[in-house]
Amino acid sequence: MASIAIAQAPEATPAASGLTTPWTAVWAWVDLLPTIFIAVGGWIQTGTAPVAFRFSATAEDSLARRLTRIAFSLLIVLLISTRFQKVLSVCRKELLFLALPILAFASVLWSQNPSHSLVDAINLTLTTIFAIYLYVRYPGKCLLAFLTFAAAVSLLISLASVIFTPSVGIDSFQQNAWRGIFGQRNNCAVVCVFFLLLALHYRSRTFTRNVLRCSVVVLASAFVLMSGSRTGWLLAAVAFALTLGLRLVQRLGSLDRIVLLMGLIIALSIVSFLIASNFDQALAILGKDPTLTQRTVIWAEVLPSIAKRPLQGYGYSSFWMGLNGESAHAVLVSGWMEGQAQDGYLDVLLQLGLLGFVPLLWMFVRGLWQAWGTIQGRVTAAQVQFAIVTLLIVLIQNIGETSVLLPLGIPWLYSLLAFLVLGFSKKSAGAV
């Protein structure tokens, strides 16, 4: 693989943290607003109805939502303008970052729902550039400090919603599961796993920030547990295992790492064999049926649709239109009014075809290759470790849920930040 020169991020300084002086503290609160807006997917869900269509082409687009979206879009543009030159410099070095938003705009030409594709392409572009803004605004370990701060505020608001406005914080449609301000219990659990991951990697010697970190650990763990989401429980366990495993690898010598890797391969092979041999029993323990709550049915039904338009798909964020368009067959067969394929990779193929899937795949391959370059040394910065585990969690999570390439969402925002951290890491200078 060809090597390219990777620019280095500016070193972190106390004044750069956004959390130390009165003026920068004000900016941190301003930056917090669009961060939470992205975390909740652009809208705080109320009521007890299912939210399957929240990200679909049939989602209600009320005047209130439009005004909210416009207001936050303008705020994001304003914030980006304060760091325009630095953001532009990163964009020039990471042109691949802009490939997917540009393709989303282009898909309006063949979309089943051009207006919806256009709106979400704008949202995707703003989320992408806002990720770059956060990266240059909070260099080095300051990025984790800001994200942990944002996570703490989001979790406190979510806890308040559970206690004082249960129509928002509790999903009575799904066994009174906690969902906070994140719309649905699975989405809440996934977001809180990433918040937990942040707290596991954020390190500080000050009392106030340690209280902040511990608050995120406690609240994120509580929401993952109370969501009742088996997906969230499994992801949390994997996040813990990957975090501890990465720290262990960092302490080992080269030979010890090879021995550990061989041991892990053997152990995973044995576990995989046992699960495959007792698949139904394993699913029963997790409270799942053999179809993984109709997931396998949905996967089977969308494959013919992908085969019809393998190159370009059906338009960004515009495949799932209920009983209209190409999604009608999958909805009728599965009996679910779904707004996603329950698999991020299939959804990318449905929306943007191979034109979108190939650059997305390359971003992850390159990111993991750069991650491998960073762990060759004995010491890796906390933000780099966070980036490595984040990409692995996103790859795993998208097997059974969709979060990659969503126009608004924490998993994709954190993925973009992870790509930036790894791409500009000093130790990844020789990576692809």
Secondary structure, 3 states (H helix, E strand, C coil): CCCCCCCCCCCCCHHHHCCCCHHHHHHHHHHHHHHHHHHCCCCCCCCCCCCCCCCCCCCCCCHHHHHHHHHHHHHHHHHHHCCHHHHHHHHHHCCHHHHHHHHHHHHHHCCCCHHHHHHHHHHHHHHHHHHHHHHHHCCCCHHHHHHHHHHHHHHHHHHHHHHHCHHHHEEHHHCCEECCCCCCHHHHHHHHHHHHHHHHHCCCCCHHHHHHHHHHHHHHHHHHHHCCCHHHHHHHHHHHHHHHHHHHHHHCCHHHHHHHHHHHHHHHHHHHHHHHHCHHHHHHHCCCCCCCCCHHHHHHHHHHHHHHCCCCCCCCCCCCCCCCHHHHHHHHHHCCCCCCCCCHHHHHHHHHHHHHHHHHHHHHHHHHHHHHHHCCCCCCCHHHHHHHHHHHHHHHHCCCCCCCCCCCCHHHHHHHHHHHHHHCCHHHCCCC
